[in-house]
Amino acid sequence: MSEPLPILVENAIQIAWEYLEKTGQIDDPEITSWLLLDTIEHMVRCGERRGLVLSNGAITACERIRADATSRNARPAMRLD
């Protein structure tokens, strides 16, 4: 028998959070928690019910957003002379 959805979502968020925390990738806890929840909720609505797939998808989403933000901040500013 599978877990009820609220428990599945809670466990997936917890796994993702612990990974991100241990790897030092949580800069803003509020934004991270919203991103984890939104990503996992979207995956559940699309039919995914495997906990590790949910947590790994959320981790990947957080890492992509973090990489995008880092690359945007690393770009030199454009000069309009």
Buried (B, 14 or more C-beta within 10 A) or exposed (E): EEEEEEEBBBBBBEBBBEBBEEEEEBEEEEEBBEBBBEBBBBBBEEEBEEBEEBBBBBBEBBBEBBEEEEEEEEEEEEEEE
